């Protein structure tokens, strides 16, 4: 049985292993980014539901209020969220959603056994078949699409590329 | 002039009841010297209390697995000068109970393998014990699993796996790879039942393809590939 201090150390150690990619290579970075983006998008989704739920009176109300109430609540939300910090936050969420989606599609293909190569006779210093160039190209494609989503969102919300 | 490399070695003594510390040693190195040679030099000349496990010194037995500069490696298979560092940090493997200094308890790895029956099983046990025929295989049949027979059970993949670190019940890359190795072997007669052993939450479904197991394997076994192929079988 672990003591409280030992338990805390073990949890911190596990989190460090999970969140620090170290020198294990690109696939470990993919794992870490997929984890972080998954948790961040889930938290955003909860916050988004709670915020938009205010338009109909919040989580404690079970009857739909009058339209004017929803309109006022919506206006209040728009005013609260209309600042550069939330805009940049939304752009980051756009990046994370795109990354999680496209990298997730790659991982689904991998989980079905596609694009992982075949067993063979390993040669010294040879790159493992499963960590192949197609996997890496798809990961970089996911990153590229996520960066595009980030820039697109920044432009849509803040007009950074508008003349 | 003799070149010196500083070894920062993780020291842990369970009887002290304290966290481990890093002790530093200056080791004279020359071309061809491995990290294990460096540790043996420390043990013989600088600090005889250092605990390190090794046996064959030629990357066959899998005893000297440890973390060198943050990456799992066999100490006997890692050239000191090849690391191109003046400081070498040597730590025990992760995800195993630490016994002392660089020595870990490999029981979790072996128990998981045993639970998954990772050995050749024929229906006729009597015939298997006293075979009267040869179990012939074609080159193609051999190619399906040969790569996975190179595993030396060093535990480096188990140590590198981030899922085992956060979820110790996960069967781990080595055990899952072994299951695929026997599943793909035409001489084995357990068949799809082997897939059912690992078709569960702590089995193939917990692998997130971080690929670290394959990245650190000193024998090119590629456990990540075996797990994905096993998962494809589980989906059939």
Interface residues (C-beta under 8 A of the other chain):
Chain A: X13 X14 X15 X17 X18 X22 X23 X24 X25 X26 X27 X28 X30 X31 X34 X35 X107 X110 X111 X112 X113 X116 X117 X119 X120 X121 X122 X123 X124 X126 X128 X129 X130 X131
Chain B: X69 X70 X71 X94 X143 X144 X145 X146 X147 X148 X150 X160 X162 X165 X166 X184 X208 X209 X210 X211 X212 X214 X215 X216 X217 X219 X220 X221 X222 X224 X225 X226 X228 X229 X231 X232 X235
